[in-house]
Amino acid sequence: MKKVSIDPITRLEGHGKIEIFLNDDGDVANTYFQVPELRGFEKFCEGRPVEELPRIVPRICGV
Amino acid sequence: MAKLKLALYWAGACGGCDVAVLDINEKILDVANLADIVFWPIALDFKYHHVEAMPDKSIDVCLFNGMVRSSEQEHLAKLLRAKSKVLVAFGSCACFGGIPALANLYTRAEIMERAYIEAPSNDNPNKTLPQTKTQVPEGELTLPELFETVLTLAQVVPVEYFMPGCPPTVDLILKVVNALATNSLPPAGAVIASNKTLCEECERKKEDKKITKIYRTHQIIPVPEKCLLEQGLLCMGPATRGGCGALCVKVNIPCRGCFGPPAGVPDQGAKLVSAVASIYQANTDEDIARMVNEVVDPAGTFYRFGLSNSMLKKKRLQRR
């Protein structure tokens, strides 16, 4: 099955790629959106002083 | 003169560095006159295969923001290094690891577990974690490998210049644009910021050089004219490179060190620990214990932006 990769997805904030699989007729059989990154704010914000979080979590997305 | 070829890339980043470039406002037109931008995922539709097809050293300057923690980010760091004459670590993540380097206090397994299984917004009953290869009915999907720790750009490839800041300020970005325009970049290895500490540039009055209690930022309203550290707020100024324009301390907020250590200081956190210890009035073991307890988050305060670049670098992994 033919695969078309869009890597990276551009002109947006964040990282992503799209894999499009084509069947023998050249029609789209299935498409997958993938996020190829993890920084771990979910983990490293835990237990930090709450008054400091307004200076940490803006770096989840700076756009 | 032929136009310069400029590339901008984000690795493990938030996009704030890319937006900082746009914050130079109409001066972006000067950049457009000076350079053709050949790669900039946030703004232009060039793909990785376009970069791979470029001849080596065909990019004049690459501003690389974000830390490196995956095989994809490492690949792009090596690829852009090969394609670029000048590689700039742009922003605190690329220079020091940045805020994402706080993840170095945890193992990769702990982070994955929290993000994909435990976090309340997940719906993942089978506890599926991202895999580097996944078979789907139509074929194979791949994801980059997530490394055990966050690395700085210079821990992966040689770097010509460092532009610290979360994000780098407009003044510093314009300085670099002007240096490019006039072909007057500093010697390789330079940090494009001040050579003084933030403390030396801060206009607040320093008098007492002693503190008897460390306060959390919500516990007091600091006097605007007086040194924040002398008022008992942990301010990273003595251990941080200047050049930011003292943005935080000017609005009565203590520095958190995003410009990294000043020249000659190998470990930013240790430097501030030393500065605090030298002014805290502790005469007994009880005083010392009280002081230690008053610092509620030592790693997250002293190494807010620089854990990858510190001597400790990461949590020690358990031996199996």
Interface residues (C-beta under 8 A of the other chain):
Chain A: M1 K3 I6 D7 P8 T10 R11 L12 E13 G14 H15 E19 F21 A29 N30 Y32 Q34 P36 E37 L38 R39 G40 E42 K43 F44 E46 G47 R48 P49 E51 E52 R55 I56 P58 R59 I60 C61 G62 V63
Chain B: W10 G12 A13 C14 G15 G16 C17 D18 V19 P41 I42 A43 L44 D45 F46 K47 Y48 R69 S70 E72 Q73 G98 I99 P100 L102 A103 L105 Y106 E110 I111 M112 R114 A115 A119 P130 V136 P137 E138 G139 L141 L143 P144 L146 C166 P167 R216 T217 H218 I253 R256 V296 D297 G300 T301 R304
